[in-house]
């Protein structure tokens, strides 16, 4: 398992499809985009923004139920992709020991954001489907500035004749 962090909820253009973006916390910082439904995107966004609904949403109700049963959500693991569908697990601690429950990643992430549970991705999943992050714009700008400085140092007025 590799620790990941939730970068945020995005809308993929032009299809207008919501997705969550997870990033490897250390090492190569590979990205894992996961397409999700609009209700789950809203649930994750509200939790990230700290918006308190007047009545509990489904994810809030589920966490309250877990708590009332004396259990806690320790971590969420996005485990695999099968037939273009992502799978995740909820890792719970209960009075009877540890339990693992299969979940959609979007629901699992919505729960993790609400209770501060750690997020992980499977090693093989990141190896096969993790995307290298794009180059930092600052690095590109620094490279362009260095090239321009080299040009200015080596320019000869005769070059413009």
CNS distance restraints for C-alpha pairs under 8 A (distance, minus, plus):
assign (resid   1 and name CA) (resid  77 and name CA) 7.60 0.50 0.50
assign (resid   1 and name CA) (resid 120 and name CA) 5.91 0.50 0.50
assign (resid   1 and name CA) (resid 121 and name CA) 5.62 0.50 0.50
assign (resid   1 and name CA) (resid 122 and name CA) 4.70 0.50 0.50
assign (resid   1 and name CA) (resid 123 and name CA) 5.43 0.50 0.50
assign (resid   2 and name CA) (resid  24 and name CA) 7.01 0.50 0.50
assign (resid   2 and name CA) (resid 120 and name CA) 5.27 0.50 0.50
assign (resid   2 and name CA) (resid 121 and name CA) 5.28 0.50 0.50
assign (resid   2 and name CA) (resid 122 and name CA) 6.19 0.50 0.50
assign (resid   2 and name CA) (resid 123 and name CA) 6.08 0.50 0.50
assign (resid   3 and name CA) (resid  24 and name CA) 6.20 0.50 0.50
assign (resid   3 and name CA) (resid  25 and name CA) 5.87 0.50 0.50
assign (resid   3 and name CA) (resid  26 and name CA) 7.81 0.50 0.50
assign (resid   3 and name CA) (resid 118 and name CA) 7.59 0.50 0.50
assign (resid   3 and name CA) (resid 119 and name CA) 6.01 0.50 0.50
assign (resid   3 and name CA) (resid 120 and name CA) 4.40 0.50 0.50
assign (resid   3 and name CA) (resid 121 and name CA) 6.53 0.50 0.50
assign (resid   4 and name CA) (resid  22 and name CA) 6.07 0.50 0.50
assign (resid   4 and name CA) (resid  23 and name CA) 5.21 0.50 0.50
assign (resid   4 and name CA) (resid  24 and name CA) 4.38 0.50 0.50
assign (resid   4 and name CA) (resid  25 and name CA) 5.04 0.50 0.50
assign (resid   4 and name CA) (resid 119 and name CA) 5.50 0.50 0.50
assign (resid   4 and name CA) (resid 120 and name CA) 5.12 0.50 0.50
assign (resid   4 and name CA) (resid 121 and name CA) 6.51 0.50 0.50
assign (resid   5 and name CA) (resid  22 and name CA) 5.49 0.50 0.50
assign (resid   5 and name CA) (resid  23 and name CA) 5.30 0.50 0.50
assign (resid   5 and name CA) (resid  24 and name CA) 6.51 0.50 0.50
assign (resid   5 and name CA) (resid  25 and name CA) 6.12 0.50 0.50
assign (resid   5 and name CA) (resid 119 and name CA) 6.33 0.50 0.50
assign (resid   5 and name CA) (resid 120 and name CA) 7.91 0.50 0.50
assign (resid   6 and name CA) (resid  20 and name CA) 7.35 0.50 0.50
assign (resid   6 and name CA) (resid  21 and name CA) 6.11 0.50 0.50
assign (resid   6 and name CA) (resid  22 and name CA) 4.65 0.50 0.50
assign (resid   6 and name CA) (resid  23 and name CA) 6.48 0.50 0.50
assign (resid   6 and name CA) (resid 119 and name CA) 7.87 0.50 0.50
assign (resid   7 and name CA) (resid  20 and name CA) 7.51 0.50 0.50
assign (resid   7 and name CA) (resid  21 and name CA) 5.41 0.50 0.50
assign (resid   7 and name CA) (resid  22 and name CA) 5.58 0.50 0.50
assign (resid   7 and name CA) (resid  23 and name CA) 6.46 0.50 0.50
assign (resid   8 and name CA) (resid  20 and name CA) 5.82 0.50 0.50
assign (resid   8 and name CA) (resid  21 and name CA) 5.72 0.50 0.50
assign (resid   8 and name CA) (resid  22 and name CA) 7.55 0.50 0.50
assign (resid   8 and name CA) (resid  45 and name CA) 7.78 0.50 0.50
assign (resid   9 and name CA) (resid  18 and name CA) 6.94 0.50 0.50
assign (resid   9 and name CA) (resid  19 and name CA) 5.73 0.50 0.50
assign (resid   9 and name CA) (resid  20 and name CA) 4.53 0.50 0.50
assign (resid   9 and name CA) (resid  21 and name CA) 6.44 0.50 0.50
assign (resid   9 and name CA) (resid  41 and name CA) 6.43 0.50 0.50
assign (resid   9 and name CA) (resid  44 and name CA) 7.38 0.50 0.50
assign (resid   9 and name CA) (resid  45 and name CA) 6.55 0.50 0.50
assign (resid  10 and name CA) (resid  18 and name CA) 5.67 0.50 0.50
assign (resid  10 and name CA) (resid  19 and name CA) 5.37 0.50 0.50
assign (resid  10 and name CA) (resid  20 and name CA) 6.20 0.50 0.50
assign (resid  10 and name CA) (resid  21 and name CA) 7.40 0.50 0.50
assign (resid  11 and name CA) (resid  16 and name CA) 5.64 0.50 0.50
assign (resid  11 and name CA) (resid  17 and name CA) 5.36 0.50 0.50
assign (resid  11 and name CA) (resid  18 and name CA) 4.29 0.50 0.50
assign (resid  11 and name CA) (resid  19 and name CA) 6.11 0.50 0.50
assign (resid  12 and name CA) (resid  16 and name CA) 5.31 0.50 0.50
assign (resid  12 and name CA) (resid  17 and name CA) 5.05 0.50 0.50
assign (resid  12 and name CA) (resid  18 and name CA) 6.03 0.50 0.50
assign (resid  12 and name CA) (resid  19 and name CA) 6.99 0.50 0.50
assign (resid  13 and name CA) (resid  17 and name CA) 7.13 0.50 0.50
assign (resid  17 and name CA) (resid  35 and name CA) 7.00 0.50 0.50
assign (resid  17 and name CA) (resid  36 and name CA) 7.59 0.50 0.50
assign (resid  17 and name CA) (resid  37 and name CA) 7.74 0.50 0.50
assign (resid  17 and name CA) (resid  38 and name CA) 7.87 0.50 0.50
assign (resid  18 and name CA) (resid  35 and name CA) 5.97 0.50 0.50
assign (resid  18 and name CA) (resid  36 and name CA) 5.71 0.50 0.50
assign (resid  18 and name CA) (resid  37 and name CA) 6.41 0.50 0.50
assign (resid  18 and name CA) (resid  38 and name CA) 6.22 0.50 0.50
assign (resid  18 and name CA) (resid  41 and name CA) 6.36 0.50 0.50
assign (resid  19 and name CA) (resid  33 and name CA) 6.47 0.50 0.50
assign (resid  19 and name CA) (resid  34 and name CA) 5.29 0.50 0.50
assign (resid  19 and name CA) (resid  35 and name CA) 4.09 0.50 0.50
assign (resid  19 and name CA) (resid  36 and name CA) 5.15 0.50 0.50
assign (resid  19 and name CA) (resid  37 and name CA) 7.80 0.50 0.50
assign (resid  19 and name CA) (resid  41 and name CA) 7.10 0.50 0.50
assign (resid  20 and name CA) (resid  33 and name CA) 5.84 0.50 0.50
assign (resid  20 and name CA) (resid  34 and name CA) 5.35 0.50 0.50
assign (resid  20 and name CA) (resid  35 and name CA) 6.52 0.50 0.50
assign (resid  20 and name CA) (resid  36 and name CA) 7.08 0.50 0.50
assign (resid  20 and name CA) (resid  41 and name CA) 7.54 0.50 0.50
assign (resid  20 and name CA) (resid 106 and name CA) 7.78 0.50 0.50
assign (resid  21 and name CA) (resid  31 and name CA) 6.72 0.50 0.50
assign (resid  21 and name CA) (resid  32 and name CA) 5.75 0.50 0.50
assign (resid  21 and name CA) (resid  33 and name CA) 4.53 0.50 0.50
assign (resid  21 and name CA) (resid  34 and name CA) 6.40 0.50 0.50
assign (resid  22 and name CA) (resid  31 and name CA) 5.68 0.50 0.50
assign (resid  22 and name CA) (resid  32 and name CA) 5.02 0.50 0.50
assign (resid  22 and name CA) (resid  33 and name CA) 6.32 0.50 0.50
assign (resid  23 and name CA) (resid  29 and name CA) 5.72 0.50 0.50
assign (resid  23 and name CA) (resid  30 and name CA) 5.68 0.50 0.50
assign (resid  23 and name CA) (resid  31 and name CA) 4.52 0.50 0.50
assign (resid  23 and name CA) (resid  32 and name CA) 6.24 0.50 0.50
assign (resid  24 and name CA) (resid  28 and name CA) 7.10 0.50 0.50
assign (resid  24 and name CA) (resid  29 and name CA) 4.39 0.50 0.50
assign (resid  24 and name CA) (resid  30 and name CA) 5.26 0.50 0.50
assign (resid  24 and name CA) (resid  31 and name CA) 6.45 0.50 0.50
assign (resid  25 and name CA) (resid  29 and name CA) 5.93 0.50 0.50
assign (resid  28 and name CA) (resid 132 and name CA) 7.32 0.50 0.50
assign (resid  29 and name CA) (resid 132 and name CA) 7.23 0.50 0.50
assign (resid  29 and name CA) (resid 133 and name CA) 6.80 0.50 0.50
assign (resid  30 and name CA) (resid 126 and name CA) 7.42 0.50 0.50
assign (resid  30 and name CA) (resid 130 and name CA) 5.34 0.50 0.50
assign (resid  30 and name CA) (resid 131 and name CA) 5.20 0.50 0.50
assign (resid  30 and name CA) (resid 132 and name CA) 4.86 0.50 0.50
assign (resid  30 and name CA) (resid 133 and name CA) 5.86 0.50 0.50
assign (resid  31 and name CA) (resid 130 and name CA) 5.32 0.50 0.50
assign (resid  31 and name CA) (resid 131 and name CA) 4.93 0.50 0.50
assign (resid  31 and name CA) (resid 132 and name CA) 6.32 0.50 0.50
assign (resid  31 and name CA) (resid 133 and name CA) 6.25 0.50 0.50
assign (resid  32 and name CA) (resid 126 and name CA) 7.18 0.50 0.50
assign (resid  32 and name CA) (resid 129 and name CA) 6.89 0.50 0.50
assign (resid  32 and name CA) (resid 130 and name CA) 5.11 0.50 0.50
assign (resid  32 and name CA) (resid 131 and name CA) 6.37 0.50 0.50
assign (resid  34 and name CA) (resid  86 and name CA) 7.44 0.50 0.50
assign (resid  36 and name CA) (resid  40 and name CA) 6.69 0.50 0.50
assign (resid  36 and name CA) (resid  41 and name CA) 6.64 0.50 0.50
assign (resid  36 and name CA) (resid 106 and name CA) 6.14 0.50 0.50
assign (resid  37 and name CA) (resid  41 and name CA) 6.20 0.50 0.50
assign (resid  37 and name CA) (resid 106 and name CA) 7.92 0.50 0.50
assign (resid  38 and name CA) (resid  42 and name CA) 6.14 0.50 0.50
assign (resid  39 and name CA) (resid  43 and name CA) 6.20 0.50 0.50
assign (resid  40 and name CA) (resid  44 and name CA) 6.16 0.50 0.50
assign (resid  40 and name CA) (resid 106 and name CA) 5.94 0.50 0.50
assign (resid  40 and name CA) (resid 107 and name CA) 6.58 0.50 0.50
assign (resid  40 and name CA) (resid 110 and name CA) 7.11 0.50 0.50
assign (resid  41 and name CA) (resid  45 and name CA) 6.04 0.50 0.50
assign (resid  41 and name CA) (resid 106 and name CA) 7.54 0.50 0.50
assign (resid  42 and name CA) (resid  46 and name CA) 5.99 0.50 0.50
assign (resid  43 and name CA) (resid  47 and name CA) 6.30 0.50 0.50
assign (resid  43 and name CA) (resid  57 and name CA) 7.91 0.50 0.50
assign (resid  43 and name CA) (resid  59 and name CA) 7.77 0.50 0.50
assign (resid  43 and name CA) (resid 110 and name CA) 6.25 0.50 0.50
assign (resid  44 and name CA) (resid  48 and name CA) 6.16 0.50 0.50
assign (resid  44 and name CA) (resid 106 and name CA) 8.00 0.50 0.50
assign (resid  44 and name CA) (resid 109 and name CA) 7.20 0.50 0.50
assign (resid  44 and name CA) (resid 110 and name CA) 4.81 0.50 0.50
assign (resid  44 and name CA) (resid 113 and name CA) 7.03 0.50 0.50
assign (resid  45 and name CA) (resid  49 and name CA) 6.14 0.50 0.50
assign (resid  46 and name CA) (resid  50 and name CA) 6.03 0.50 0.50
assign (resid  46 and name CA) (resid  51 and name CA) 5.08 0.50 0.50
assign (resid  46 and name CA) (resid  52 and name CA) 7.67 0.50 0.50
assign (resid  47 and name CA) (resid  51 and name CA) 6.13 0.50 0.50
assign (resid  47 and name CA) (resid  52 and name CA) 7.94 0.50 0.50
assign (resid  47 and name CA) (resid 110 and name CA) 7.32 0.50 0.50
assign (resid  47 and name CA) (resid 113 and name CA) 6.31 0.50 0.50
assign (resid  47 and name CA) (resid 114 and name CA) 5.85 0.50 0.50
assign (resid  48 and name CA) (resid 113 and name CA) 6.76 0.50 0.50
assign (resid  48 and name CA) (resid 114 and name CA) 7.96 0.50 0.50
assign (resid  53 and name CA) (resid  57 and name CA) 7.23 0.50 0.50
assign (resid  56 and name CA) (resid  60 and name CA) 5.37 0.50 0.50
assign (resid  56 and name CA) (resid  61 and name CA) 5.88 0.50 0.50
assign (resid  57 and name CA) (resid  61 and name CA) 6.20 0.50 0.50
assign (resid  58 and name CA) (resid  62 and name CA) 6.16 0.50 0.50
assign (resid  59 and name CA) (resid  63 and name CA) 6.30 0.50 0.50
assign (resid  59 and name CA) (resid 107 and name CA) 7.44 0.50 0.50
assign (resid  59 and name CA) (resid 110 and name CA) 6.77 0.50 0.50
assign (resid  59 and name CA) (resid 111 and name CA) 5.93 0.50 0.50
assign (resid  60 and name CA) (resid  64 and name CA) 6.19 0.50 0.50
assign (resid  60 and name CA) (resid 111 and name CA) 7.61 0.50 0.50
assign (resid  60 and name CA) (resid 114 and name CA) 7.55 0.50 0.50
assign (resid  61 and name CA) (resid  65 and name CA) 6.15 0.50 0.50
assign (resid  62 and name CA) (resid  66 and name CA) 6.21 0.50 0.50
assign (resid  63 and name CA) (resid  67 and name CA) 6.13 0.50 0.50
assign (resid  63 and name CA) (resid 111 and name CA) 7.03 0.50 0.50
assign (resid  63 and name CA) (resid 115 and name CA) 7.82 0.50 0.50
assign (resid  64 and name CA) (resid  68 and name CA) 6.04 0.50 0.50
assign (resid  65 and name CA) (resid  69 and name CA) 6.16 0.50 0.50
assign (resid  66 and name CA) (resid  70 and name CA) 6.56 0.50 0.50
assign (resid  66 and name CA) (resid  71 and name CA) 5.30 0.50 0.50
assign (resid  66 and name CA) (resid  72 and name CA) 6.25 0.50 0.50
assign (resid  66 and name CA) (resid  73 and name CA) 7.77 0.50 0.50
assign (resid  67 and name CA) (resid  71 and name CA) 5.38 0.50 0.50
assign (resid  67 and name CA) (resid  72 and name CA) 6.15 0.50 0.50
assign (resid  70 and name CA) (resid  94 and name CA) 6.30 0.50 0.50
assign (resid  70 and name CA) (resid  95 and name CA) 6.68 0.50 0.50
assign (resid  71 and name CA) (resid  92 and name CA) 6.59 0.50 0.50
assign (resid  71 and name CA) (resid  93 and name CA) 5.44 0.50 0.50
assign (resid  71 and name CA) (resid  94 and name CA) 4.29 0.50 0.50
assign (resid  71 and name CA) (resid  95 and name CA) 6.76 0.50 0.50
assign (resid  72 and name CA) (resid  92 and name CA) 5.51 0.50 0.50
assign (resid  72 and name CA) (resid  93 and name CA) 5.35 0.50 0.50
assign (resid  72 and name CA) (resid  94 and name CA) 6.70 0.50 0.50
assign (resid  73 and name CA) (resid  90 and name CA) 6.89 0.50 0.50
assign (resid  73 and name CA) (resid  91 and name CA) 6.03 0.50 0.50
assign (resid  73 and name CA) (resid  92 and name CA) 4.58 0.50 0.50
assign (resid  73 and name CA) (resid  93 and name CA) 6.58 0.50 0.50
assign (resid  73 and name CA) (resid 112 and name CA) 7.56 0.50 0.50
assign (resid  73 and name CA) (resid 115 and name CA) 7.59 0.50 0.50
assign (resid  73 and name CA) (resid 117 and name CA) 6.35 0.50 0.50
assign (resid  74 and name CA) (resid  90 and name CA) 7.88 0.50 0.50
assign (resid  74 and name CA) (resid  91 and name CA) 5.73 0.50 0.50
assign (resid  74 and name CA) (resid  92 and name CA) 5.63 0.50 0.50
assign (resid  74 and name CA) (resid  93 and name CA) 6.77 0.50 0.50
assign (resid  74 and name CA) (resid 117 and name CA) 5.33 0.50 0.50
assign (resid  74 and name CA) (resid 118 and name CA) 6.75 0.50 0.50
assign (resid  75 and name CA) (resid  90 and name CA) 6.36 0.50 0.50
assign (resid  75 and name CA) (resid  91 and name CA) 5.31 0.50 0.50
assign (resid  75 and name CA) (resid  92 and name CA) 7.37 0.50 0.50
assign (resid  75 and name CA) (resid 112 and name CA) 7.16 0.50 0.50
assign (resid  75 and name CA) (resid 117 and name CA) 4.92 0.50 0.50
assign (resid  75 and name CA) (resid 118 and name CA) 4.66 0.50 0.50
assign (resid  75 and name CA) (resid 119 and name CA) 5.88 0.50 0.50
assign (resid  75 and name CA) (resid 120 and name CA) 7.47 0.50 0.50
assign (resid  76 and name CA) (resid  88 and name CA) 6.97 0.50 0.50
assign (resid  76 and name CA) (resid  89 and name CA) 5.73 0.50 0.50
assign (resid  76 and name CA) (resid  90 and name CA) 4.96 0.50 0.50
assign (resid  76 and name CA) (resid  91 and name CA) 6.12 0.50 0.50
assign (resid  76 and name CA) (resid 108 and name CA) 6.24 0.50 0.50
assign (resid  76 and name CA) (resid 109 and name CA) 7.08 0.50 0.50
assign (resid  76 and name CA) (resid 112 and name CA) 6.74 0.50 0.50
assign (resid  76 and name CA) (resid 117 and name CA) 6.90 0.50 0.50
assign (resid  76 and name CA) (resid 118 and name CA) 6.26 0.50 0.50
assign (resid  76 and name CA) (resid 119 and name CA) 4.99 0.50 0.50
assign (resid  76 and name CA) (resid 120 and name CA) 6.12 0.50 0.50
assign (resid  77 and name CA) (resid  88 and name CA) 5.42 0.50 0.50
assign (resid  77 and name CA) (resid  89 and name CA) 5.21 0.50 0.50
assign (resid  77 and name CA) (resid  90 and name CA) 6.79 0.50 0.50
assign (resid  77 and name CA) (resid  91 and name CA) 7.78 0.50 0.50
assign (resid  77 and name CA) (resid 119 and name CA) 6.02 0.50 0.50
assign (resid  77 and name CA) (resid 120 and name CA) 4.60 0.50 0.50
assign (resid  77 and name CA) (resid 121 and name CA) 5.34 0.50 0.50
assign (resid  77 and name CA) (resid 122 and name CA) 6.92 0.50 0.50
assign (resid  78 and name CA) (resid  86 and name CA) 7.32 0.50 0.50
assign (resid  78 and name CA) (resid  87 and name CA) 5.95 0.50 0.50
assign (resid  78 and name CA) (resid  88 and name CA) 4.09 0.50 0.50
assign (resid  78 and name CA) (resid  89 and name CA) 6.45 0.50 0.50
assign (resid  78 and name CA) (resid 105 and name CA) 6.25 0.50 0.50
assign (resid  78 and name CA) (resid 119 and name CA) 7.89 0.50 0.50
assign (resid  78 and name CA) (resid 120 and name CA) 6.22 0.50 0.50
assign (resid  78 and name CA) (resid 121 and name CA) 4.66 0.50 0.50
assign (resid  78 and name CA) (resid 122 and name CA) 6.23 0.50 0.50
assign (resid  79 and name CA) (resid  86 and name CA) 7.57 0.50 0.50
assign (resid  79 and name CA) (resid  87 and name CA) 5.71 0.50 0.50
assign (resid  79 and name CA) (resid  88 and name CA) 5.21 0.50 0.50
assign (resid  79 and name CA) (resid  89 and name CA) 7.02 0.50 0.50
assign (resid  79 and name CA) (resid 121 and name CA) 5.93 0.50 0.50
assign (resid  79 and name CA) (resid 122 and name CA) 4.87 0.50 0.50
assign (resid  79 and name CA) (resid 125 and name CA) 6.68 0.50 0.50
assign (resid  80 and name CA) (resid  86 and name CA) 5.76 0.50 0.50
assign (resid  80 and name CA) (resid  87 and name CA) 5.42 0.50 0.50
assign (resid  80 and name CA) (resid  88 and name CA) 7.23 0.50 0.50
assign (resid  80 and name CA) (resid 122 and name CA) 6.83 0.50 0.50
assign (resid  80 and name CA) (resid 124 and name CA) 7.83 0.50 0.50
assign (resid  80 and name CA) (resid 125 and name CA) 5.50 0.50 0.50
assign (resid  81 and name CA) (resid  85 and name CA) 5.22 0.50 0.50
assign (resid  81 and name CA) (resid  86 and name CA) 4.25 0.50 0.50
assign (resid  81 and name CA) (resid  87 and name CA) 6.10 0.50 0.50
assign (resid  81 and name CA) (resid 125 and name CA) 7.16 0.50 0.50
assign (resid  82 and name CA) (resid  86 and name CA) 6.44 0.50 0.50
assign (resid  82 and name CA) (resid  87 and name CA) 7.72 0.50 0.50
assign (resid  86 and name CA) (resid 104 and name CA) 7.07 0.50 0.50
assign (resid  86 and name CA) (resid 105 and name CA) 6.66 0.50 0.50
assign (resid  87 and name CA) (resid 102 and name CA) 7.37 0.50 0.50
assign (resid  87 and name CA) (resid 103 and name CA) 6.48 0.50 0.50
assign (resid  87 and name CA) (resid 104 and name CA) 5.60 0.50 0.50
assign (resid  87 and name CA) (resid 105 and name CA) 6.00 0.50 0.50
assign (resid  88 and name CA) (resid 102 and name CA) 5.98 0.50 0.50
assign (resid  88 and name CA) (resid 103 and name CA) 5.10 0.50 0.50
assign (resid  88 and name CA) (resid 104 and name CA) 5.62 0.50 0.50
assign (resid  88 and name CA) (resid 105 and name CA) 5.01 0.50 0.50
assign (resid  88 and name CA) (resid 108 and name CA) 6.97 0.50 0.50
assign (resid  89 and name CA) (resid 100 and name CA) 6.25 0.50 0.50
assign (resid  89 and name CA) (resid 101 and name CA) 5.46 0.50 0.50
assign (resid  89 and name CA) (resid 102 and name CA) 4.58 0.50 0.50
assign (resid  89 and name CA) (resid 103 and name CA) 5.38 0.50 0.50
assign (resid  89 and name CA) (resid 104 and name CA) 7.86 0.50 0.50
assign (resid  89 and name CA) (resid 105 and name CA) 7.80 0.50 0.50
assign (resid  89 and name CA) (resid 108 and name CA) 7.27 0.50 0.50
assign (resid  90 and name CA) (resid 100 and name CA) 5.55 0.50 0.50
assign (resid  90 and name CA) (resid 101 and name CA) 5.06 0.50 0.50
assign (resid  90 and name CA) (resid 102 and name CA) 6.37 0.50 0.50
assign (resid  90 and name CA) (resid 103 and name CA) 6.63 0.50 0.50
assign (resid  90 and name CA) (resid 108 and name CA) 6.48 0.50 0.50
assign (resid  91 and name CA) (resid  98 and name CA) 7.11 0.50 0.50
assign (resid  91 and name CA) (resid  99 and name CA) 5.95 0.50 0.50
assign (resid  91 and name CA) (resid 100 and name CA) 4.71 0.50 0.50
assign (resid  91 and name CA) (resid 101 and name CA) 6.69 0.50 0.50
assign (resid  92 and name CA) (resid  98 and name CA) 5.66 0.50 0.50
assign (resid  92 and name CA) (resid  99 and name CA) 5.09 0.50 0.50
assign (resid  92 and name CA) (resid 100 and name CA) 6.19 0.50 0.50
assign (resid  92 and name CA) (resid 101 and name CA) 7.89 0.50 0.50
assign (resid  93 and name CA) (resid  97 and name CA) 5.85 0.50 0.50
assign (resid  93 and name CA) (resid  98 and name CA) 4.56 0.50 0.50
assign (resid  93 and name CA) (resid  99 and name CA) 6.30 0.50 0.50
assign (resid  94 and name CA) (resid  98 and name CA) 5.95 0.50 0.50
assign (resid  94 and name CA) (resid  99 and name CA) 7.16 0.50 0.50
assign (resid 103 and name CA) (resid 107 and name CA) 6.80 0.50 0.50
assign (resid 103 and name CA) (resid 108 and name CA) 6.16 0.50 0.50
assign (resid 104 and name CA) (resid 108 and name CA) 6.21 0.50 0.50
assign (resid 105 and name CA) (resid 109 and name CA) 5.91 0.50 0.50
assign (resid 106 and name CA) (resid 110 and name CA) 6.14 0.50 0.50
assign (resid 107 and name CA) (resid 111 and name CA) 6.27 0.50 0.50
assign (resid 108 and name CA) (resid 112 and name CA) 6.17 0.50 0.50
assign (resid 109 and name CA) (resid 113 and name CA) 6.05 0.50 0.50
assign (resid 109 and name CA) (resid 119 and name CA) 7.69 0.50 0.50
assign (resid 110 and name CA) (resid 114 and name CA) 6.47 0.50 0.50
assign (resid 111 and name CA) (resid 115 and name CA) 6.43 0.50 0.50
assign (resid 111 and name CA) (resid 117 and name CA) 7.93 0.50 0.50
assign (resid 112 and name CA) (resid 116 and name CA) 5.41 0.50 0.50
assign (resid 112 and name CA) (resid 117 and name CA) 4.58 0.50 0.50
assign (resid 112 and name CA) (resid 118 and name CA) 6.82 0.50 0.50
assign (resid 112 and name CA) (resid 119 and name CA) 7.30 0.50 0.50
assign (resid 113 and name CA) (resid 117 and name CA) 6.83 0.50 0.50
assign (resid 121 and name CA) (resid 125 and name CA) 6.79 0.50 0.50
assign (resid 121 and name CA) (resid 126 and name CA) 6.68 0.50 0.50
assign (resid 122 and name CA) (resid 126 and name CA) 6.35 0.50 0.50
assign (resid 123 and name CA) (resid 127 and name CA) 6.13 0.50 0.50
assign (resid 124 and name CA) (resid 128 and name CA) 6.01 0.50 0.50
assign (resid 125 and name CA) (resid 129 and name CA) 5.73 0.50 0.50
assign (resid 125 and name CA) (resid 130 and name CA) 7.09 0.50 0.50
assign (resid 126 and name CA) (resid 130 and name CA) 4.35 0.50 0.50
assign (resid 135 and name CA) (resid 139 and name CA) 7.19 0.50 0.50
assign (resid 135 and name CA) (resid 140 and name CA) 7.51 0.50 0.50
assign (resid 136 and name CA) (resid 140 and name CA) 6.75 0.50 0.50
assign (resid 137 and name CA) (resid 141 and name CA) 6.18 0.50 0.50
assign (resid 138 and name CA) (resid 142 and name CA) 6.03 0.50 0.50
assign (resid 139 and name CA) (resid 143 and name CA) 6.16 0.50 0.50
assign (resid 140 and name CA) (resid 144 and name CA) 6.26 0.50 0.50
assign (resid 141 and name CA) (resid 145 and name CA) 6.17 0.50 0.50
assign (resid 142 and name CA) (resid 146 and name CA) 6.15 0.50 0.50
assign (resid 143 and name CA) (resid 147 and name CA) 6.23 0.50 0.50
assign (resid 144 and name CA) (resid 148 and name CA) 6.18 0.50 0.50
assign (resid 145 and name CA) (resid 149 and name CA) 6.15 0.50 0.50
assign (resid 146 and name CA) (resid 150 and name CA) 6.23 0.50 0.50
assign (resid 147 and name CA) (resid 151 and name CA) 6.21 0.50 0.50
assign (resid 148 and name CA) (resid 152 and name CA) 6.19 0.50 0.50
assign (resid 149 and name CA) (resid 153 and name CA) 6.18 0.50 0.50
assign (resid 150 and name CA) (resid 154 and name CA) 6.17 0.50 0.50
assign (resid 151 and name CA) (resid 155 and name CA) 5.68 0.50 0.50
assign (resid 155 and name CA) (resid 159 and name CA) 7.16 0.50 0.50
assign (resid 156 and name CA) (resid 160 and name CA) 7.81 0.50 0.50
assign (resid 157 and name CA) (resid 161 and name CA) 7.39 0.50 0.50
